[in-house]
Amino acid sequence: MNDTDRQICTGPWDGPGDGPGAIAPPIFQTSLFAKASFGDFVRQQAAEHENYVYSRGTNPTVAFLEKRLALLEGGEAAKCFASGMGAIGAVLGGLLKAGDHVLFVNNVYGPTLELAQHLGRLGIDHTVVTDPGADVESHLTDRTALVYVESPGTMLMKLMDLRALTEVTRRRGILTAIDNTWATPLFQKPLGLGVDLVIHSLTKYVGGHSDVTGGVVVGSTELVREIFYRGHQLFGAVMSAMEASLVLRGLRTLPVRMEQHQENAARVIDHLLEHPAVAAVHHPYANHAPDDPLVRSQLTGYSGLLSLELRDGGFDAVSRFVDALRLFRIGVSWGGYESLVSSPVRPGNAAQLAANGIPGGLVRLSVGLEGAQSQIEDLDRGFAATAR
C-alpha cells in the first residue's frame, strides 16, 4: 500500500457543484438532468456514458466513485452497479453471445457459477477448473470468449499465476476477468498483470460497514463502454447516489481498515496454525512464504478472509463450533468491520463438497476490527465446544 493509493481513497471532490468546498462529496439525489436546449439533450443522450442525462445511466456522485475506483485499479474507466452480482451479470450478459464459451478457473463464488448455469439456457457454455495451477490452455476451445478467475479463490483462498494466465489468453485473443474483492485494489492490481476486467463486490471491504450493497467493473474505456450500454443500461442494476455516497465514505477509511484487518488476521492465523483442533488453515499468509515469487508478484498485503478445517469435521462438529462463538456472528458476506463466521457444510453434503475440492469440516472466518486477542479467545470458545 502506498501513499498514492491512500490519497486516491481520501481525495477531495472534483465533480460539478462543489460549492463552498464541501469535504464530503455531494449526493446528487435526482433521477434526471434537464438540458438548456433540445440540441444539448440530443447530443448528450447519444453519449450517455459520459453525460448526465438520467441517473439510470450516469450520476455525478456515482461517477466520482467510479473515477476513484478506476484510479485505484489503474484502469481507464469504471462502472458501478447495485451489487457485486449486478457487475458480474453485466460482464457475462453484456459481453457474451450464444455460442460463446467461458472458462472459470479456481474456486469461484457460487452465485457466479449459478448465473453461468442459467446462461447455458441462452446458448453460452462454460467449464469449471478448480485447480488454480491447471494448464489453462488445455481447457480453452475455439469458442472460448472469456476466462473468469478469482485469486485468491473462494473458500480456500488459493492463488493462481495471473501473469502466466494472461500470457496465454492474450496470445489467443481471449478476454480475462477477475473477481478481486478479496484483495481490494490496495493489495492486488490485476490490470497491471494483463487482466482485462476487474470486478469488485463493493459490499465487502470497500464499503466496509455492512450497510450498503454495490459492485464495480474496471477496465479499458472501450470495454467499460460496451458493458455500460449492454450490461448496465439494459439490465438496470443501477447504483443510486445515496449508495455511492456510502461506498465513498467507506473508501476514505479503506487503507487504515485494511491494515488492521491484515494485522488481526495474521495474529489469528498464527494461533490457528498451532491449535490441535485445526487440521489446516487456508489463507495466503498461512500457505505461502512472504518471499514466495507468486505472492511477491501479485499481492502487497492480505485481507482478513480465511478458512480453517476442523480436525474432527462434519456437520455436527461445525455446528457446535459455530454456535459457541459470541464475537464472530453467523451470517453471509464478509469484509465489514465486524467478525463473521459461516460454513458451506450442510447435513449430507459431504460428497458434493468433496467433488468441488472443499473439505467436510471447513469453516470460513471474516476477521473484523474488534481486536485479535478477543477474536482468538472467541475461537477458543468454539474449539472447546467441539471437544465435548
MIVEXNU-669244 format. One record per residue (C-alpha): x, y, z; residue number from 1. Coordinates in steps of 0.5 Angstrom, whole numbers, plus 500, padded with zeros to 3 digits. Example, Ala and Ser with C-alpha at 12.3 -4.5 7.8 and 13.67 -1.06 7.14 Angstrom:
2
<node px="525" py="491" pz="516" i="1"/>
<node px="527" py="498" pz="514" i="2"/>
! end
This chain:
388
<node px="500" py="500" pz="500" i="1"/>
<node px="503" py="507" pz="498" i="2"/>
<node px="501" py="514" pz="499" i="3"/>
<node px="499" py="515" pz="492" i="4"/>
<node px="493" py="510" pz="494" i="5"/>
<node px="492" py="513" pz="500" i="6"/>
<node px="491" py="520" pz="497" i="7"/>
<node px="486" py="517" pz="492" i="8"/>
<node px="482" py="514" pz="497" i="9"/>
<node px="482" py="521" pz="501" i="10"/>
<node px="482" py="525" pz="495" i="11"/>
<node px="477" py="531" pz="495" i="12"/>
<node px="471" py="532" pz="491" i="13"/>
<node px="473" py="535" pz="484" i="14"/>
<node px="466" py="534" pz="481" i="15"/>
<node px="461" py="539" pz="479" i="16"/>
<node px="457" py="543" pz="484" i="17"/>
<node px="463" py="544" pz="489" i="18"/>
<node px="460" py="550" pz="492" i="19"/>
<node px="464" py="553" pz="498" i="20"/>
<node px="469" py="547" pz="498" i="21"/>
<node px="465" py="541" pz="502" i="22"/>
<node px="469" py="536" pz="505" i="23"/>
<node px="464" py="530" pz="504" i="24"/>
<node px="462" py="529" pz="496" i="25"/>
<node px="455" py="532" pz="495" i="26"/>
<node px="450" py="527" pz="494" i="27"/>
<node px="446" py="528" pz="487" i="28"/>
<node px="439" py="525" pz="489" i="29"/>
<node px="436" py="526" pz="483" i="30"/>
<node px="433" py="522" pz="477" i="31"/>
<node px="434" py="526" pz="471" i="32"/>
<node px="438" py="532" pz="469" i="33"/>
<node px="435" py="538" pz="465" i="34"/>
<node px="438" py="541" pz="459" i="35"/>
<node px="439" py="548" pz="456" i="36"/>
<node px="437" py="546" pz="449" i="37"/>
<node px="434" py="541" pz="445" i="38"/>
<node px="440" py="540" pz="442" i="39"/>
<node px="444" py="539" pz="448" i="40"/>
<node px="439" py="534" pz="450" i="41"/>
<node px="440" py="530" pz="443" i="42"/>
<node px="448" py="531" pz="443" i="43"/>
<node px="448" py="528" pz="451" i="44"/>
<node px="443" py="523" pz="450" i="45"/>
<node px="447" py="520" pz="444" i="46"/>
<node px="453" py="519" pz="449" i="47"/>
<node px="450" py="518" pz="456" i="48"/>
<node px="456" py="514" pz="458" i="49"/>
<node px="460" py="521" pz="459" i="50"/>
<node px="454" py="526" pz="460" i="51"/>
<node px="449" py="527" pz="466" i="52"/>
<node px="442" py="525" pz="463" i="53"/>
<node px="438" py="520" pz="467" i="54"/>
<node px="441" py="517" pz="474" i="55"/>
<node px="440" py="510" pz="471" i="56"/>
<node px="446" py="512" pz="467" i="57"/>
<node px="450" py="517" pz="470" i="58"/>
<node px="450" py="521" pz="476" i="59"/>
<node px="456" py="526" pz="479" i="60"/>
<node px="456" py="522" pz="486" i="61"/>
<node px="457" py="515" pz="483" i="62"/>
<node px="461" py="518" pz="477" i="63"/>
<node px="466" py="521" pz="483" i="64"/>
<node px="466" py="514" pz="486" i="65"/>
<node px="468" py="511" pz="479" i="66"/>
<node px="473" py="515" pz="478" i="67"/>
<node px="477" py="514" pz="485" i="68"/>
<node px="476" py="506" pz="484" i="69"/>
<node px="479" py="507" pz="476" i="70"/>
<node px="485" py="511" pz="479" i="71"/>
<node px="486" py="505" pz="485" i="72"/>
<node px="486" py="500" pz="480" i="73"/>
<node px="490" py="503" pz="475" i="74"/>
<node px="484" py="503" pz="470" i="75"/>
<node px="482" py="508" pz="464" i="76"/>
<node px="474" py="507" pz="467" i="77"/>
<node px="470" py="504" pz="472" i="78"/>
<node px="462" py="503" pz="472" i="79"/>
<node px="459" py="502" pz="479" i="80"/>
<node px="453" py="497" pz="480" i="81"/>
<node px="448" py="496" pz="485" i="82"/>
<node px="451" py="490" pz="488" i="83"/>
<node px="457" py="485" pz="486" i="84"/>
<node px="453" py="480" pz="482" i="85"/>
<node px="450" py="486" pz="478" i="86"/>
<node px="457" py="488" pz="476" i="87"/>
<node px="458" py="480" pz="475" i="88"/>
<node px="452" py="480" pz="471" i="89"/>
<node px="453" py="486" pz="467" i="90"/>
<node px="460" py="483" pz="465" i="91"/>
<node px="458" py="476" pz="463" i="92"/>
<node px="451" py="478" pz="460" i="93"/>
<node px="454" py="484" pz="456" i="94"/>
<node px="460" py="482" pz="453" i="95"/>
<node px="458" py="474" pz="451" i="96"/>
<node px="453" py="472" pz="446" i="97"/>
<node px="450" py="465" pz="444" i="98"/>
<node px="456" py="460" pz="442" i="99"/>
<node px="461" py="463" pz="447" i="100"/>
<node px="465" py="459" pz="452" i="101"/>
<node px="467" py="461" pz="459" i="102"/>
<node px="473" py="458" pz="463" i="103"/>
<node px="472" py="459" pz="470" i="104"/>
<node px="479" py="458" pz="474" i="105"/>
<node px="480" py="457" pz="481" i="106"/>
<node px="474" py="456" pz="487" i="107"/>
<node px="469" py="462" pz="484" i="108"/>
<node px="464" py="465" pz="488" i="109"/>
<node px="458" py="460" pz="488" i="110"/>
<node px="452" py="465" pz="485" i="111"/>
<node px="457" py="467" pz="479" i="112"/>
<node px="457" py="459" pz="477" i="113"/>
<node px="450" py="459" pz="478" i="114"/>
<node px="449" py="465" pz="473" i="115"/>
<node px="453" py="461" pz="469" i="116"/>
<node px="449" py="455" pz="469" i="117"/>
<node px="443" py="460" pz="467" i="118"/>
<node px="447" py="463" pz="461" i="119"/>
<node px="447" py="456" pz="459" i="120"/>
<node px="440" py="456" pz="457" i="121"/>
<node px="442" py="462" pz="453" i="122"/>
<node px="447" py="458" pz="449" i="123"/>
<node px="453" py="460" pz="453" i="124"/>
<node px="457" py="454" pz="455" i="125"/>
<node px="462" py="454" pz="461" i="126"/>
<node px="467" py="450" pz="464" i="127"/>
<node px="470" py="450" pz="471" i="128"/>
<node px="477" py="448" pz="473" i="129"/>
<node px="478" py="449" pz="481" i="130"/>
<node px="486" py="448" pz="481" i="131"/>
<node px="489" py="454" pz="480" i="132"/>
<node px="495" py="451" pz="478" i="133"/>
<node px="492" py="447" pz="472" i="134"/>
<node px="494" py="448" pz="465" i="135"/>
<node px="489" py="453" pz="463" i="136"/>
<node px="491" py="453" pz="455" i="137"/>
<node px="489" py="446" pz="455" i="138"/>
<node px="482" py="448" pz="457" i="139"/>
<node px="481" py="453" pz="452" i="140"/>
<node px="476" py="452" pz="446" i="141"/>
<node px="476" py="456" pz="439" i="142"/>
<node px="469" py="458" pz="442" i="143"/>
<node px="472" py="461" pz="449" i="144"/>
<node px="471" py="468" pz="449" i="145"/>
<node px="473" py="470" pz="457" i="146"/>
<node px="477" py="467" pz="462" i="147"/>
<node px="474" py="469" pz="469" i="148"/>
<node px="478" py="468" pz="475" i="149"/>
<node px="479" py="469" pz="483" i="150"/>
<node px="485" py="470" pz="486" i="151"/>
<node px="485" py="469" pz="492" i="152"/>
<node px="480" py="464" pz="491" i="153"/>
<node px="473" py="463" pz="494" i="154"/>
<node px="473" py="459" pz="501" i="155"/>
<node px="480" py="456" pz="500" i="156"/>
<node px="484" py="463" pz="498" i="157"/>
<node px="488" py="459" pz="493" i="158"/>
<node px="493" py="464" pz="489" i="159"/>
<node px="494" py="463" pz="481" i="160"/>
<node px="499" py="466" pz="477" i="161"/>
<node px="495" py="472" pz="474" i="162"/>
<node px="501" py="474" pz="469" i="163"/>
<node px="502" py="467" pz="466" i="164"/>
<node px="495" py="466" pz="465" i="165"/>
<node px="494" py="473" pz="461" i="166"/>
<node px="500" py="471" pz="457" i="167"/>
<node px="496" py="465" pz="454" i="168"/>
<node px="490" py="469" pz="454" i="169"/>
<node px="493" py="475" pz="450" i="170"/>
<node px="496" py="470" pz="445" i="171"/>
<node px="489" py="467" pz="444" i="172"/>
<node px="486" py="474" pz="444" i="173"/>
<node px="481" py="472" pz="449" i="174"/>
<node px="479" py="477" pz="455" i="175"/>
<node px="480" py="476" pz="462" i="176"/>
<node px="476" py="478" pz="468" i="177"/>
<node px="478" py="477" pz="476" i="178"/>
<node px="474" py="478" pz="482" i="179"/>
<node px="479" py="482" pz="486" i="180"/>
<node px="474" py="483" pz="492" i="181"/>
<node px="479" py="479" pz="497" i="182"/>
<node px="485" py="483" pz="496" i="183"/>
<node px="482" py="490" pz="495" i="184"/>
<node px="485" py="495" pz="490" i="185"/>
<node px="490" py="496" pz="495" i="186"/>
<node px="493" py="489" pz="496" i="187"/>
<node px="493" py="487" pz="489" i="188"/>
<node px="492" py="491" pz="482" i="189"/>
<node px="491" py="485" pz="476" i="190"/>
<node px="490" py="490" pz="471" i="191"/>
<node px="498" py="491" pz="471" i="192"/>
<node px="499" py="484" pz="471" i="193"/>
<node px="495" py="484" pz="464" i="194"/>
<node px="488" py="482" pz="466" i="195"/>
<node px="483" py="486" pz="462" i="196"/>
<node px="477" py="487" pz="467" i="197"/>
<node px="477" py="487" pz="475" i="198"/>
<node px="471" py="486" pz="479" i="199"/>
<node px="469" py="488" pz="486" i="200"/>
<node px="463" py="487" pz="491" i="201"/>
<node px="464" py="494" pz="494" i="202"/>
<node px="459" py="491" pz="499" i="203"/>
<node px="465" py="488" pz="502" i="204"/>
<node px="472" py="491" pz="504" i="205"/>
<node px="471" py="498" pz="500" i="206"/>
<node px="464" py="499" pz="503" i="207"/>
<node px="467" py="496" pz="510" i="208"/>
<node px="461" py="498" pz="514" i="209"/>
<node px="456" py="493" pz="512" i="210"/>
<node px="450" py="498" pz="511" i="211"/>
<node px="451" py="498" pz="503" i="212"/>
<node px="451" py="494" pz="497" i="213"/>
<node px="455" py="495" pz="491" i="214"/>
<node px="459" py="493" pz="485" i="215"/>
<node px="464" py="495" pz="480" i="216"/>
<node px="468" py="493" pz="474" i="217"/>
<node px="474" py="497" pz="472" i="218"/>
<node px="478" py="496" pz="465" i="219"/>
<node px="479" py="500" pz="459" i="220"/>
<node px="475" py="505" pz="456" i="221"/>
<node px="472" py="501" pz="451" i="222"/>
<node px="470" py="495" pz="455" i="223"/>
<node px="467" py="499" pz="460" i="224"/>
<node px="463" py="503" pz="455" i="225"/>
<node px="461" py="496" pz="452" i="226"/>
<node px="459" py="494" pz="459" i="227"/>
<node px="455" py="500" pz="460" i="228"/>
<node px="451" py="500" pz="454" i="229"/>
<node px="449" py="493" pz="454" i="230"/>
<node px="450" py="490" pz="461" i="231"/>
<node px="448" py="497" pz="465" i="232"/>
<node px="443" py="500" pz="461" i="233"/>
<node px="439" py="494" pz="459" i="234"/>
<node px="440" py="490" pz="466" i="235"/>
<node px="438" py="496" pz="470" i="236"/>
<node px="443" py="494" pz="476" i="237"/>
<node px="444" py="502" pz="478" i="238"/>
<node px="448" py="504" pz="484" i="239"/>
<node px="444" py="510" pz="487" i="240"/>
<node px="447" py="517" pz="489" i="241"/>
<node px="446" py="515" pz="496" i="242"/>
<node px="449" py="508" pz="496" i="243"/>
<node px="455" py="511" pz="492" i="244"/>
<node px="456" py="516" pz="498" i="245"/>
<node px="456" py="511" pz="503" i="246"/>
<node px="461" py="507" pz="499" i="247"/>
<node px="465" py="513" pz="498" i="248"/>
<node px="465" py="514" pz="506" i="249"/>
<node px="468" py="507" pz="507" i="250"/>
<node px="473" py="508" pz="501" i="251"/>
<node px="476" py="514" pz="505" i="252"/>
<node px="478" py="509" pz="511" i="253"/>
<node px="480" py="503" pz="507" i="254"/>
<node px="487" py="504" pz="508" i="255"/>
<node px="487" py="504" pz="515" i="256"/>
<node px="482" py="499" pz="516" i="257"/>
<node px="486" py="494" pz="511" i="258"/>
<node px="492" py="495" pz="515" i="259"/>
<node px="488" py="493" pz="522" i="260"/>
<node px="485" py="487" pz="518" i="261"/>
<node px="491" py="485" pz="516" i="262"/>
<node px="494" py="485" pz="523" i="263"/>
<node px="489" py="482" pz="526" i="264"/>
<node px="488" py="476" pz="521" i="265"/>
<node px="496" py="475" pz="522" i="266"/>
<node px="495" py="474" pz="529" i="267"/>
<node px="489" py="470" pz="529" i="268"/>
<node px="492" py="465" pz="524" i="269"/>
<node px="499" py="464" pz="528" i="270"/>
<node px="494" py="462" pz="533" i="271"/>
<node px="490" py="457" pz="529" i="272"/>
<node px="496" py="454" pz="526" i="273"/>
<node px="499" py="452" pz="533" i="274"/>
<node px="492" py="449" pz="535" i="275"/>
<node px="491" py="442" pz="536" i="276"/>
<node px="483" py="442" pz="534" i="277"/>
<node px="485" py="445" pz="527" i="278"/>
<node px="487" py="441" pz="521" i="279"/>
<node px="489" py="446" pz="516" i="280"/>
<node px="489" py="454" pz="515" i="281"/>
<node px="487" py="457" pz="508" i="282"/>
<node px="490" py="464" pz="507" i="283"/>
<node px="496" py="466" pz="503" i="284"/>
<node px="499" py="468" pz="510" i="285"/>
<node px="499" py="461" pz="512" i="286"/>
<node px="500" py="458" pz="506" i="287"/>
<node px="506" py="462" pz="502" i="288"/>
<node px="512" py="465" pz="505" i="289"/>
<node px="513" py="472" pz="504" i="290"/>
<node px="518" py="472" pz="499" i="291"/>
<node px="514" py="467" pz="495" i="292"/>
<node px="515" py="469" pz="488" i="293"/>
<node px="508" py="469" pz="487" i="294"/>
<node px="506" py="473" pz="493" i="295"/>
<node px="511" py="478" pz="491" i="296"/>
<node px="509" py="479" pz="484" i="297"/>
<node px="502" py="480" pz="486" i="298"/>
<node px="500" py="481" pz="493" i="299"/>
<node px="502" py="487" pz="497" i="300"/>
<node px="498" py="485" pz="503" i="301"/>
<node px="493" py="481" pz="506" i="302"/>
<node px="486" py="481" pz="508" i="303"/>
<node px="482" py="478" pz="514" i="304"/>
<node px="478" py="473" pz="510" i="305"/>
<node px="481" py="466" pz="511" i="306"/>
<node px="478" py="459" pz="513" i="307"/>
<node px="480" py="453" pz="517" i="308"/>
<node px="479" py="446" pz="517" i="309"/>
<node px="477" py="443" pz="524" i="310"/>
<node px="481" py="436" pz="525" i="311"/>
<node px="474" py="433" pz="527" i="312"/>
<node px="470" py="436" pz="522" i="313"/>
<node px="463" py="434" pz="520" i="314"/>
<node px="456" py="438" pz="520" i="315"/>
<node px="455" py="437" pz="528" i="316"/>
<node px="462" py="439" pz="530" i="317"/>
<node px="462" py="445" pz="525" i="318"/>
<node px="455" py="447" pz="529" i="319"/>
<node px="458" py="446" pz="536" i="320"/>
<node px="464" py="451" pz="534" i="321"/>
<node px="460" py="456" pz="530" i="322"/>
<node px="454" py="456" pz="536" i="323"/>
<node px="459" py="457" pz="541" i="324"/>
<node px="462" py="463" pz="538" i="325"/>
<node px="460" py="470" pz="541" i="326"/>
<node px="464" py="475" pz="538" i="327"/>
<node px="464" py="472" pz="531" i="328"/>
<node px="457" py="473" pz="529" i="329"/>
<node px="454" py="468" pz="524" i="330"/>
<node px="452" py="471" pz="517" i="331"/>
<node px="453" py="471" pz="510" i="332"/>
<node px="458" py="476" pz="507" i="333"/>
<node px="465" py="479" pz="510" i="334"/>
<node px="469" py="485" pz="509" i="335"/>
<node px="466" py="489" pz="514" i="336"/>
<node px="468" py="492" pz="521" i="337"/>
<node px="465" py="486" pz="525" i="338"/>
<node px="468" py="479" pz="525" i="339"/>
<node px="463" py="474" pz="522" i="340"/>
<node px="463" py="466" pz="521" i="341"/>
<node px="460" py="462" pz="516" i="342"/>
<node px="461" py="455" pz="513" i="343"/>
<node px="459" py="451" pz="507" i="344"/>
<node px="458" py="445" pz="511" i="345"/>
<node px="451" py="442" pz="511" i="346"/>
<node px="447" py="436" pz="513" i="347"/>
<node px="449" py="430" pz="508" i="348"/>
<node px="453" py="435" pz="503" i="349"/>
<node px="460" py="432" pz="504" i="350"/>
<node px="460" py="428" pz="498" i="351"/>
<node px="458" py="435" pz="494" i="352"/>
<node px="464" py="439" pz="498" i="353"/>
<node px="469" py="433" pz="496" i="354"/>
<node px="467" py="434" pz="489" i="355"/>
<node px="469" py="441" pz="489" i="356"/>
<node px="475" py="440" pz="493" i="357"/>
<node px="472" py="443" pz="499" i="358"/>
<node px="474" py="439" pz="506" i="359"/>
<node px="468" py="437" pz="510" i="360"/>
<node px="470" py="441" pz="516" i="361"/>
<node px="471" py="448" pz="513" i="362"/>
<node px="469" py="454" pz="517" i="363"/>
<node px="470" py="461" pz="514" i="364"/>
<node px="472" py="467" pz="518" i="365"/>
<node px="472" py="474" pz="517" i="366"/>
<node px="477" py="477" pz="522" i="367"/>
<node px="474" py="484" pz="523" i="368"/>
<node px="477" py="490" pz="527" i="369"/>
<node px="475" py="488" pz="534" i="370"/>
<node px="482" py="486" pz="536" i="371"/>
<node px="486" py="480" pz="535" i="372"/>
<node px="486" py="478" pz="543" i="373"/>
<node px="479" py="478" pz="543" i="374"/>
<node px="478" py="474" pz="537" i="375"/>
<node px="483" py="469" pz="539" i="376"/>
<node px="479" py="468" pz="546" i="377"/>
<node px="472" py="467" pz="542" i="378"/>
<node px="475" py="462" pz="537" i="379"/>
<node px="478" py="458" pz="543" i="380"/>
<node px="471" py="458" pz="546" i="381"/>
<node px="469" py="455" pz="539" i="382"/>
<node px="474" py="450" pz="540" i="383"/>
<node px="473" py="448" pz="547" i="384"/>
<node px="465" py="446" pz="545" i="385"/>
<node px="468" py="441" pz="539" i="386"/>
<node px="472" py="438" pz="544" i="387"/>
<node px="466" py="436" pz="549" i="388"/>
! end
